[in-house]
Amino acid sequence: MSLVRIGMSVAGVVGLLAAALAGATIWLLLTDPVTVADAVSEQDVTPFVRQLADVLYQAIRQLARYL
């Protein structure tokens, strides 16, 4: 496997992770804006990260249930 193929694979994985994180952030902003506003105003991202992890976990769980 050449270095170019490995680089493209890593770039693809990073892109997919970034897209999933962006989608979950937008979903959380639309469904639970209070948590996002509190995290921004208090400059404490712990509740936001916790909710974001929960959103991603629920999405993966539903996807696994579907498959």
C-alpha positions as CSV (number, residue, x, y, z in Angstrom):
1,M,0.0,0.0,0.0
2,S,1.5,3.3,-1.0
3,L,1.8,6.3,1.2
4,V,-0.7,8.2,-1.0
5,R,-3.4,5.6,-0.4
6,I,-2.8,5.6,3.3
7,G,-2.9,9.4,3.4
8,M,-6.2,9.4,1.5
9,S,-7.6,6.8,3.8
10,V,-6.7,8.8,6.9
11,A,-8.1,11.9,5.3
12,G,-11.3,10.1,4.6
13,V,-11.7,8.9,8.1
14,V,-10.9,12.3,9.6
15,G,-13.5,13.8,7.2
16,L,-16.1,11.4,8.2
17,L,-15.5,12.0,11.9
18,A,-15.6,15.8,11.3
19,A,-18.9,15.5,9.4
20,A,-20.4,13.3,12.2
21,L,-19.3,15.7,14.9
22,A,-20.6,18.7,12.9
23,G,-24.0,17.0,12.3
24,A,-24.3,16.1,16.0
25,T,-23.4,19.6,17.0
26,I,-26.1,21.1,14.7
27,W,-28.6,18.5,16.0
28,L,-27.8,19.4,19.6
29,L,-28.1,23.1,18.8
30,L,-31.6,22.6,17.3
31,T,-32.9,20.1,19.9
32,D,-31.3,21.4,23.1
33,P,-30.3,25.0,22.7
34,V,-30.3,25.7,26.4
35,T,-27.3,23.3,27.0
36,V,-25.4,25.0,24.1
37,A,-26.2,28.5,25.4
38,D,-25.2,27.6,28.9
39,A,-21.9,26.0,27.7
40,V,-21.1,29.2,25.7
41,S,-22.1,31.7,28.4
42,E,-20.3,29.9,31.3
43,Q,-17.3,28.9,29.1
44,D,-17.6,25.3,30.4
45,V,-17.9,22.8,27.7
46,T,-18.3,19.7,30.0
47,P,-22.2,19.6,29.7
48,F,-22.0,20.3,26.0
49,V,-19.5,17.5,25.4
50,R,-21.5,15.1,27.6
51,Q,-24.7,15.9,25.5
52,L,-22.7,15.6,22.3
53,A,-21.4,12.2,23.3
54,D,-24.9,11.1,24.2
55,V,-26.2,12.3,20.8
56,L,-23.5,10.4,18.9
57,Y,-24.0,7.3,21.1
58,Q,-27.8,7.3,20.4
59,A,-27.2,7.7,16.7
60,I,-24.8,4.8,16.6
61,R,-27.1,2.7,18.7
62,Q,-30.1,3.4,16.4
63,L,-28.0,2.7,13.4
64,A,-26.8,-0.6,14.8
65,R,-30.4,-1.5,15.7
66,Y,-31.5,-0.7,12.2
67,L,-28.8,-2.9,10.7
